[in-house]
Amino acid sequence: MTICIGIDVHKKKCVATLKRDSREIVEQTSFYNNSHGIKGFIEHIKVYSESAIAVCESTGNYWIRLHDTLEDNGIDTVLANPIKTKIIAQAKLKDDKVDSNILADLLRADLVYRSFVPDKEHRELRQIVRTRVDLVATKPALKIRYMQY
């Protein structure tokens, strides 16, 4: 039996809902979005000794550490496109537990619109290019600013 995990990701904390195929909520828990918190969450999942699949939304860059750590520990992780996952925004009662619960349901029903996740090497190259673009864009403003003195 597989446990489906819906994770609502935020800057400091994440909220996760664990569900079995029968739609029963096994548990709702929260953990810190840092290395220590994620490792503790993974150890907590292993207590169930079942295979697990997780889904999280691509919110900013907060999902990266979570996604990579889950994948490195053998938990298949799906990155959901938040624009395509409009059902969360349409919920009448909106909080982190509801969002993670809906994500787990969408994962169970295979209705998650997946976002492309490049491998780590390509993500690093993309970040280098983004940094260069930012530096090139700020160069004229810096020239003007320091030419005044």
N, C-alpha and C positions, 0 to 999 in steps of 0.2 A: 504494500500500500504506500502511496506517495503522499507526502505532506506538501500542500501548496502554501507558500508564504507570500503575503502581500506586504510590502514595506513602503511606508510613507516617509520619505527622506527629507530631512531638514538640516540646517547648518550644524546645530549642536546635538540634536536628538533625532532618533528614528522610532517610529511606532510600527510594530509588526503584528500581523494576524496570521496564525497558523491554523490551517483547515485540512481536514481529510476529504476524501472523495464524497462522503455522505453529507457535505455542507456543514457538518458540525464544527463549531469553533473549538479547536483544541485549546488555544490560549491566545490572549492578546498581551503583548509585552512591549516595553520600550527599552532602548539602550542608547548609549552615547555614540555619536558618529565620529569616533576616533578609533585608533588601532586596538586599544584595550577593550573598548565597548563592543566592537565588532567580534573580536576573538571570543569574548565572553558569551555573546549571542550564538556563535557557532558551536561552542561547547554545550550550550543549553539545547540547541537543536539536536545534537548527537544523542541526547538522553532518550529521544524517541526511537532511535535505532532504525529508522525507516529512510527510504530515499526521499530527498527533498528537492523541490524546484522553487525558485523565488522570482519575484517580479518587483521592480522598483521603477519609479519615473525618473526621467532625465531632468533633474532640477539643477540648473547651474552646473557647477562641477562637484557638487556634494555627493553625487552617486558614484564617482570614480573609485574611491577607496573601498567603499562597500562592495561594489560589483567585483573588483579585482580580488578582494579578500575572499568573498564567497566562492568565486570561480576557482581560486587557488586551493580551496579546501574541499573541492569536489561537489559543490552545490551549483547545479545548472541555474544561471541567472539570466533573466530576460529583462531588457531595458525597454520600458514602455514609452511611447511617444505621448507626452501629456496633452498635446493639441488634439490628437486623435482619440484620446481617452476622455471624451467630453462627459461621459456619464458621471464622473466624479464631481464635476462642476455643477451638474444638474441635481445633485442630491439635496433634499430639503433640509436635512440636518447635516451640517458639514463640520466635521472635526477629524482629527488624525486617525482615530480608531475606525470611523466610518470609511475614510479613504482607503486605509489598509485592508479593511474587510472587502470593499468593492474590488480592489486590485486582486485579492486572493480569489474572489468569485470569477472575475474575468480570466484569470490564469487557469482556473479549473475548467472553465468552459472553452478554453483556447480562443478567446476573443481579444487578446492583447495585440494591439498594433505595435509591432516591434520596431525599435530604432536600431540603426546600424551601429555596431560597436567595433571600431578599428582595433587592431592589436596594439599592445603597449608601445611598440617601436614607432608605429605610424602616429599614435597620439602624441608622442614626444616630439616628432618632427613637425606636426601641426602646431604644437605649442611654440616651437622655435620660430616658425613662420609668423604666427600671431604676434609674438613679441617683437619681431623685426618690423612688422607692419605698424605696430604701435609706436616704435621708436622713430621710424621714418615720418610718421604723421605728426609727431611732436617736435621734430627738428625745426621747422620754420617758426613755430611759436617761441622756442627757446632762443633762436637767433634774434628775433625781434626784441624779446625781453632783455637780453644781455647786450644788445647793441645800443640801448638807451643809456647805458651807464658809461 
